Amino acid sequence: MIPDEEEEREKETSNAILALKELLKSPGWAILTEILEAQIKQRTDNIMLKPRGSEADEWEKEYQKGEASAMRFILELPKTELDSRRFEKDTKDA
């Protein structure tokens, strides 16, 4: 990479790290986490506690499994991206 491009990439990485840290500390993130965790619990309870039913009921459970997985993904994405950006920065500094 050209030195100017490297500097720009390092600046973008540092800015992204800062923004992700701020996101994870924000009151809005705490509220979103609370909402998603409640939704995940609701779906998990429905999947695990509801007796086996018709084929349609089983398809609904599969759909809810996908929803719960997507919500977990949303909760983990900023942390994963933060770890990735930190690793990128650390390997550049080494």
C-alpha positions in Angstrom: 0.0 0.0 0.0 1.0 3.6 -0.6 2.0 5.3 2.7 -0.9 7.8 2.5 -3.3 4.9 2.0 -1.8 3.1 5.0 -2.2 6.2 7.2 -5.8 6.6 6.1 -6.6 3.0 6.8 -5.0 3.2 10.3 -7.0 6.4 10.9 -10.2 4.6 9.8 -9.4 1.6 12.0 -8.8 3.9 15.0 -12.0 5.8 14.4 -14.0 2.5 14.0 -12.6 1.2 17.3 -13.6 4.4 19.1 -17.1 4.4 17.5 -17.7 0.7 18.4 -16.5 1.3 22.0 -18.9 4.3 22.3 -21.7 2.3 20.8 -21.3 -0.6 23.3 -21.2 2.0 26.2 -24.3 3.9 25.0 -27.6 3.9 26.8 -29.3 3.0 23.5 -27.2 -0.1 23.1 -28.1 -1.1 26.6 -31.8 -0.7 25.8 -31.5 -2.6 22.5 -29.7 -5.4 24.3 -32.4 -5.7 26.9 -35.1 -5.8 24.2 -33.3 -8.4 22.1 -32.5 -10.6 25.1 -36.2 -10.6 26.1 -37.2 -11.5 22.6 -34.6 -14.3 22.4 -35.9 -15.7 25.7 -39.5 -15.5 24.5 -38.6 -17.5 21.3 -36.4 -19.9 23.1 -39.1 -20.7 25.7 -41.6 -21.2 23.0 -39.3 -23.6 21.1 -38.2 -25.5 24.2 -41.3 -25.6 26.3 -44.1 -26.0 23.7 -44.9 -29.6 23.1 -44.4 -31.1 19.7 -47.3 -30.2 17.4 -48.3 -30.2 13.8 -45.9 -29.8 11.0 -46.9 -26.1 10.8 -46.1 -25.7 14.5 -42.7 -27.3 13.9 -42.0 -25.0 10.9 -43.0 -22.0 13.1 -40.4 -23.2 15.7 -37.7 -23.4 13.0 -38.6 -19.9 12.0 -38.3 -18.7 15.6 -34.9 -20.4 15.9 -33.7 -18.4 12.9 -35.1 -15.2 14.5 -33.4 -15.9 17.8 -30.1 -16.6 16.0 -30.3 -13.4 14.1 -30.9 -11.4 17.3 -27.9 -13.1 18.9 -25.9 -12.2 15.8 -26.9 -8.5 16.2 -25.8 -8.5 19.8 -22.4 -10.0 19.1 -21.6 -8.1 15.9 -20.2 -4.9 17.4 -18.0 -6.9 19.9 -16.7 -9.1 17.1 -16.0 -6.2 14.8 -14.3 -4.4 17.7 -12.1 -7.4 18.3 -11.3 -7.6 14.6 -10.4 -4.0 14.3 -8.2 -4.2 17.4 -6.4 -7.2 16.0 -5.9 -5.4 12.7 -4.4 -2.4 14.6 -2.2 -4.6 16.8 -0.8 -6.5 13.9 0.0 -3.3 12.1 1.8 -1.9 15.3 3.8 -5.1 15.7 
